Amino acid sequence: MEGYIFEKIPDQTGKVAIVTGANVGLGFETCSFLLEKNLTVIMACRDLDKATMARSELQNNHKSALIDIIHLDLSDLNSVKKFSSEFNSKYDRLDLLINNAGVMFPPYQTTKQGFELQFGVNYLAHFLLTGLLIDKILKTENSRIITLSSLAHRWGDVYFDDINFQRGYDKRKAYGQSKLACLMFAYELQRRLSELSNKNTISLAAHPGISTTNLGRYLPEFAQTIFKGIGPLIFNNPRQGAEPTVRAALDPHATGGEYYGPGGFREYSGKPVLVDSNSNSKDKYKANRLWKLSEKMTEFDFSL
């Protein structure tokens, strides 16, 4: 693959992108990158006040930016359906769907539909969102779906016998499960897309390494203090953490099924490069089983 230089990416005027969790951290910086290339960006956010403030900051930095805000609460599948309906009624194309938003290590909570929060928000809602938007995506030439995973995908498995951790909550395992599910979904979606004829939509994945964002807000106070103190010295800042996502989204040489992350030590930080993932993430049997379970849990037939 040829070297990636963001500045050499051509202008993207006329293209439309959705970024979930767009008002802060990686999502905000992803929006900033996309606006530099003149995409129309839809900020899909739960807190409209925070989204409005973030849009104002982005607008100040990118004077001619085209930015829309549509409410999206990933902890409620009804909100996902409402968002998709509103987007589909307003826009006739979708070039980039960036499934970015996430939550890490919260106390045990469930979504509106009763799913463990990390699995429900990080993975399941994005599964449904992608399914509800897939027709619009497939109609858009050279469109891409980018799903955010994490180094944490290596921490465990998909626990089919207790997917919602009802028999004992381990927040670290639950987070790892959610991010493994995201990566399995990205790979399985690409396998299914590749079976379509005359379609050039692709699915890719990315991870930010370790990035100093608000994702660590549920860490113990001592850990947050250490993270804030030394984090900026050794980890990616949010803009650097967003670069693997942006490369997956805009690199003209990227192909379906690829996974991007930082190229430094243990993929903690560094410039965006192609990275590998564990064998669990590539297990086709598990991926198909997860897909069918996700359809059942969301009550949505995600067929292409």
SVG drawing of the C-alpha trace seen along z (x, -y; Angstrom):
<svg xmlns="http://www.w3.org/2000/svg" viewBox="-38 -31 45 53">
<polyline fill="none" stroke="black" stroke-width="0.4" points="0.0,0.0 1.3,-3.5 2.2,-5.9 -0.7,-7.8 -0.5,-11.6 -3.7,-13.3 -2.8,-16.5 -2.7,-14.7 -6.3,-13.4 -8.4,-15.1 -11.2,-17.5 -14.5,-15.7 -17.0,-18.4 -20.5,-17.0 -19.9,-13.9 -21.9,-13.2 -20.6,-11.6 -22.2,-10.6 -20.1,-10.5 -21.6,-9.1 -20.5,-10.6 -19.3,-13.6 -19.3,-16.3 -16.2,-15.3 -12.9,-13.4 -12.2,-11.2 -15.6,-12.0 -15.0,-15.7 -11.5,-15.4 -12.8,-13.0 -15.4,-15.7 -12.6,-18.3 -10.5,-16.1 -13.5,-15.5 -14.5,-19.2 -10.9,-20.1 -11.8,-18.1 -15.2,-19.8 -17.5,-16.9 -21.0,-17.6 -20.9,-16.2 -23.9,-15.0 -23.1,-15.0 -25.0,-12.2 -25.1,-13.0 -27.1,-12.3 -26.6,-15.7 -27.9,-18.4 -26.6,-21.3 -23.0,-19.9 -23.4,-19.1 -24.4,-22.7 -21.4,-24.0 -19.1,-21.6 -20.6,-22.6 -19.9,-26.3 -16.3,-25.5 -16.0,-23.4 -17.7,-26.2 -15.2,-28.7 -12.3,-26.6 -13.8,-25.7 -15.7,-28.8 -17.4,-27.2 -18.3,-24.0 -21.6,-22.2 -22.6,-20.7 -25.9,-19.2 -26.9,-17.8 -29.4,-15.0 -30.2,-13.6 -29.0,-10.0 -29.1,-8.2 -27.4,-4.8 -28.7,-3.5 -32.2,-3.4 -32.9,-1.5 -36.0,-3.6 -33.7,-6.7 -31.6,-4.8 -34.7,-4.2 -35.8,-7.8 -32.4,-9.1 -32.2,-6.8 -35.7,-7.9 -34.8,-11.6 -31.5,-11.2 -33.0,-9.2 -35.7,-11.8 -33.2,-14.7 -30.3,-13.2 -30.1,-11.3 -26.6,-9.9 -24.3,-8.6 -20.6,-8.3 -19.2,-7.6 -20.8,-6.1 -18.4,-6.3 -19.5,-4.2 -17.4,-6.0 -19.3,-6.6 -18.6,-4.4 -18.6,-4.0 -16.0,-2.3 -16.0,-0.8 -19.3,-2.2 -21.0,-0.7 -23.4,2.0 -26.2,0.3 -28.6,1.4 -29.9,-0.3 -33.6,-1.2 -34.2,2.3 -32.3,4.0 -28.9,4.8 -25.7,4.4 -24.7,0.8 -21.3,1.3 -22.5,4.0 -25.7,2.1 -24.1,-1.3 -20.7,-0.3 -21.9,2.5 -25.6,3.4 -26.9,-0.1 -24.3,-0.6 -25.3,2.8 -28.9,1.5 -27.9,-1.9 -25.8,-0.4 -28.7,1.9 -31.2,-1.0 -28.9,-3.1 -27.5,-0.3 -29.8,-0.9 -28.7,-4.6 -25.1,-3.6 -25.3,-1.0 -26.8,-3.5 -23.8,-5.8 -20.8,-5.0 -17.6,-4.2 -19.2,-4.5 -17.6,-3.2 -18.6,-2.0 -16.0,-2.5 -16.5,-0.8 -14.3,-1.6 -12.8,1.2 -10.0,1.2 -6.9,2.9 -9.4,4.3 -10.8,6.7 -8.0,9.0 -9.3,9.1 -11.8,11.9 -14.6,13.3 -18.2,12.9 -20.0,14.5 -23.0,16.0 -24.2,17.8 -24.4,14.5 -24.2,11.7 -25.6,9.1 -23.4,10.2 -26.5,11.0 -24.6,13.7 -21.8,11.3 -20.6,8.0 -17.0,7.6 -16.7,4.2 -13.3,5.0 -14.6,8.2 -17.8,6.4 -15.9,3.7 -13.6,6.2 -16.7,8.1 -18.2,5.0 -15.1,4.0 -14.5,7.6 -18.1,7.6 -17.5,4.3 -14.4,5.8 -16.2,9.1 -19.1,7.0 -16.8,5.0 -15.1,8.1 -18.4,10.0 -20.1,7.0 -17.2,6.9 -17.6,10.6 -21.3,10.0 -20.7,6.9 -18.1,8.7 -20.8,11.2 -22.9,8.4 -22.5,7.8 -22.0,4.3 -21.5,2.8 -18.4,1.0 -19.3,0.2 -16.7,1.4 -16.5,2.0 -13.3,1.3 -12.3,1.0 -10.0,-1.3 -8.7,-1.7 -7.1,-4.8 -4.5,-3.1 -4.5,-4.7 -5.8,-8.2 -6.3,-10.9 -10.1,-11.3 -13.0,-11.5 -13.6,-7.7 -11.7,-7.1 -14.1,-9.1 -15.2,-5.9 -11.6,-4.9 -10.8,-5.1 -9.7,-8.6 -6.1,-7.6 -5.9,-6.1 -7.4,-9.2 -4.8,-11.3 -2.0,-9.2 -3.6,-9.0 -3.9,-12.8 -0.4,-13.3 1.7,-11.1 -0.9,-10.3 0.0,-13.4 3.7,-12.3 3.3,-8.8 -0.2,-8.3 -2.1,-9.8 -4.0,-13.1 -7.6,-13.0 -6.6,-14.3 -3.8,-11.8 -6.2,-9.1 -8.7,-9.9 -6.1,-9.5 -6.6,-5.7 -10.4,-6.3 -9.7,-9.1 -7.3,-6.9 -9.8,-4.1 -12.4,-6.6 -10.4,-8.6 -7.3,-6.8 -8.0,-6.1 -5.9,-2.9 -7.8,-1.4 -9.7,1.8 -12.6,3.6 -11.8,5.6 -8.8,3.7 -8.1,2.6 -6.1,-0.6 -4.4,-1.6 -1.3,-3.5 2.0,-2.2 4.0,-2.7 5.0,-0.5 2.3,2.1 -0.1,-0.1 -0.4,-2.5 0.4,-5.6 1.9,-6.7 0.9,-7.3 -2.0,-5.3 -1.0,-2.0 -2.6,1.3 -2.7,3.5 -3.7,7.1 -6.2,8.5 -6.6,11.7 -8.0,15.0 -11.3,14.6 -12.1,11.5 -11.6,13.5 -13.7,16.5 -16.4,16.7 -18.6,19.1 -18.7,16.8 -19.2,13.8 -22.2,15.4 -23.6,16.5 -23.2,12.9 -24.9,11.5 -27.9,13.7 -28.1,12.9 -27.8,9.2 -30.8,9.5 -32.8,11.2 -31.8,8.7 -32.6,5.6 -35.6,7.3 -34.2,6.3 -33.5,8.4 -30.1,7.1 -30.0,8.6 -28.1,7.2"/>
</svg>
